[in-house]
């Protein structure tokens, strides 16, 4: 039997790591092909993307890489993470750190 000490452990098990939250964020706007996801996520290799997608398939996505109804429930968490990240960047800028946010929204990928 799997045990968690805190609820956030279960959350991080599904969406933890650098790439999964980005993938979920992009899938919030609709179904994407693997190539569309790779194009939209700077710095991710095809191997890592496929590995992350397979892990998400077990939890919250379908094979065609759209979010299930259950997966969409992560939207609140992802939105909070995005908002906190933007606020964090703004605070760091105000403190004089040379940091910028390149995009407010994930890029739209044309078919």
C-alpha positions in Angstrom: 0.0 0.0 0.0 1.4 3.4 -1.0 1.5 6.0 1.8 1.8 9.7 1.7 2.6 12.0 4.6 1.2 15.1 2.8 -1.2 15.5 0.0 1.3 17.5 -2.0 3.4 14.3 -2.3 0.6 12.7 -4.4 0.4 15.8 -6.6 4.1 16.0 -7.2 4.2 12.3 -8.0 2.0 13.1 -11.0 3.0 16.6 -12.1 6.4 16.9 -10.4 9.6 17.8 -12.3 10.5 20.4 -14.8 8.6 19.2 -17.8 5.2 17.7 -16.8 3.7 21.0 -15.6 4.7 22.6 -18.9 3.2 19.7 -20.9 0.0 20.0 -18.9 -0.1 23.8 -19.4 0.2 23.3 -23.2 -2.4 20.6 -23.2 -4.9 22.9 -21.4 -5.5 24.6 -24.8 -6.3 21.4 -26.6 -5.0 18.2 -28.2 -1.4 18.4 -29.4 0.9 16.1 -31.4 4.3 15.1 -30.0 6.0 17.4 -32.5 3.9 20.3 -31.5 4.7 19.8 -27.8 8.4 19.5 -28.6 8.4 22.7 -30.7 6.6 24.5 -27.9 8.9 23.4 -25.0 12.4 24.9 -25.5 15.2 22.6 -24.3 13.3 19.3 -24.1 14.6 16.3 -26.1 12.3 14.0 -27.9 13.4 11.1 -25.7 12.6 13.0 -22.5 9.3 14.3 -23.9 8.1 10.8 -24.8 9.2 9.5 -21.4 7.2 12.3 -19.6 4.2 11.8 -21.8 4.2 8.0 -21.1 4.3 8.8 -17.3 1.4 11.2 -17.7 -0.6 8.6 -19.7 -0.7 6.5 -16.6 -2.3 9.3 -14.7 -4.0 12.1 -16.5 -3.6 12.1 -20.3 -4.7 10.0 -23.3 -2.5 8.6 -26.0 -3.4 11.4 -28.4 -2.0 13.8 -25.7 -5.0 15.7 -24.5 -6.0 15.9 -20.9 -8.6 13.6 -19.5 -11.5 15.1 -17.5 -9.5 14.1 -14.4 -6.4 15.8 -15.9 -8.2 19.1 -16.3 -8.7 19.2 -12.6 -4.9 20.0 -12.4 -5.7 23.3 -14.0 -6.1 25.2 -10.7 -2.7 23.9 -9.5 -0.9 24.8 -12.8 -2.6 28.3 -12.8 -1.4 28.9 -9.3 2.1 27.8 -10.2 2.2 30.1 -13.2 0.9 33.0 -11.2 3.4 32.4 -8.5 6.2 32.2 -11.0 5.2 35.5 -12.6 5.1 37.2 -9.2 8.4 35.7 -8.3 10.0 37.0 -11.5 8.5 40.5 -10.8 9.9 40.5 -7.2 13.3 39.4 -8.4 13.3 42.2 -11.1 12.3 44.8 -8.4 15.3 43.6 -6.4 17.6 44.3 -9.4 18.1 40.8 -10.7 18.6 40.6 -14.5 15.7 38.3 -15.2 12.9 38.4 -17.8 9.7 36.5 -18.7 9.8 35.8 -22.4 6.2 34.9 -22.8 3.0 35.5 -20.9 1.2 32.6 -22.7 2.4 29.4 -24.2 2.9 29.9 -28.0 0.1 28.8 -30.3 1.1 26.0 -32.5 -0.4 25.9 -36.0 -1.4 22.6 -37.6 
